[in-house]
């Protein structure tokens, strides 16, 4: 009798169960399909030295196989909620098909924040404008990852910096 009662309850809510299962399947599919976009596989990674402070000056990341990426962010101090002028200079690297900067919170997920840079008239130089959101933390550790999309795959140069929220 208890089993019959259980089946009657399930039948009453079956459309909600079907809808929930379908929504779960759609969400899982989106996560799987968006994973390569949000976290693309990197063929080569260069890291800027921790001693370089992007808030004060441009920093350089060197690839072990040769070539370098220089990143400058203005205005100095890297204020939040302010348009930032982003400049990338490539040296001893093949010209990429596309250059982007992906800003991610190191200790806290801050959402998708990727900027496409445009080539300038200077060879190997790219510029764009981005903005960083406000975080609930007073100090936030960020990573600006310069993404160089080329025929051989993706190369990236990582630059870490800290922002301060004004009271």
N, C-alpha and C positions, 0 to 999 in steps of 0.2 A: 504494500500500500504506500509506503514511504517513497519507493522508487517511482510509482505512478504519479504521485504528487510532485516529485522533482521534475519529471518529464513535462508535466503541465506548466510548471513555472518556467522551464527552459523554453517551451513553445511560446509562452507569453512574451519573452524577452529575446526571441531568436533574431529579430531584425536588428536589435541593438547589438547583439553579439556578432552578427555578420558585418554590420557597419564598423564596429570596433576592430574586427580582424582585418577588414579591407584597409582601414586607415593605418593600422600598424604595418601592413605590407607596403603601402605607399611610402610611409615614413622610412622604413628600412631600405627601400629601393633608392630614395633620395639620398640617404646617408652614403650608401655604397657608390652611387653615381657621382656625387659631389666630392668625395674624398680626393680624387686626383686633382681636382680644381683647387681645393682649399690647401692641400698638402702635396704639391707635385713632387715626383721623385727627382732628386738632384744627382747629376752626373759628377760634378765637381764643386767643392765648397771651399771658399776662402773666408778666413775670419780676421777681422781687424783686431789689433792688439788691445787688451783691456785698458792699457795706459792712455789710449787716445780718447779724448773727450769731445764728442760730436757737438756738445753744447757750446764749445769754445772755438773749434776749428774743424776743417775737413780732416777726414781719416782715410787711411789706405788699407785695403785688404789685399794680400798677395796670394795667388794660387801656387801650390807646390810645383806644378808643372810649368810655371811662368805666366806672366801677365798680372795685371793689377787693376783694381777698381777703387776709385776715389769717390767718396760721398761727402757732399757739403749740404748742410741744412741751415737756412736763414729764415727768420732772425735768430741771432745767437740766444742761447738759453732754451730754445725749443719750447715756446709757450703753448699751452693747450688752447683749443678752440680758436686758433689763429691760423690764417693761411700761411703755410710753410713753403718757401721756395726750395725745391729739391734739384740738386745738380750732381750728375754722375759723369766722371771722366774715365774712360777706358784706355789702358796702355798695353801694347803687345798682346792684344786679343783680337780675334776675328770679329768683324762687325756682326752683331746679333740681328735677328729678324725683328725682335721686340725687346724692349727694356721696361721693367716694372719695378716698383718698390712695394714690398709687402710689410706693413707694420703689424706686429703682433705683441701682445703682452706676454712677458716671459713667465710671470707667476700668476697671471689672471687672464682668462679668456676675455678679449675685448671686441670680438666680432671680426667680420671681414673688412679689411681696410687696405686695399691695393690701389696703387696709382700707376697709370701708364705714362711713361715719359716719352717726349718727342725729341727726335734728333735735331741738333742745331746746325748751323753752317760750319762749325768747327768739327773736324773728324774725331770720332770717338766721344763726343760730348752730347749729353742728353739732359733735358730739363722738364720739370713739371711742377704742379702745385698740389699739396696734400694738406691734411688737417688731422690732428690727434684729438680724440674725445677726452672729456674729463673722467677721471677715475675717482672712486670713493676713497682711495688711499691718498695720503699726503704725498708720498713718493712712489713712483711707478717705474719699474724696469721694463724697457721696451727693446725689441730687436727690429731693426730696419734691415730687411733682406732684399738686396738688389738681385733681381731675377733677370738673367740673360738667356733669352730663348733663341736657340740656334738650330741649325740643321742637325748637329750632333746630339742634341738634347738640351737639357737645362743646366746652366751653371749658376751658382749663387754666391754672393758675398754678404756676410753677416756683420752687422754693426750694432753693438749694444750701447744704450744710453739710458739715463734716468731723467724723468721729468718731475717737477715740483708743482703741486697744486697751490695756488695762492689762497690764503684764507679769506 
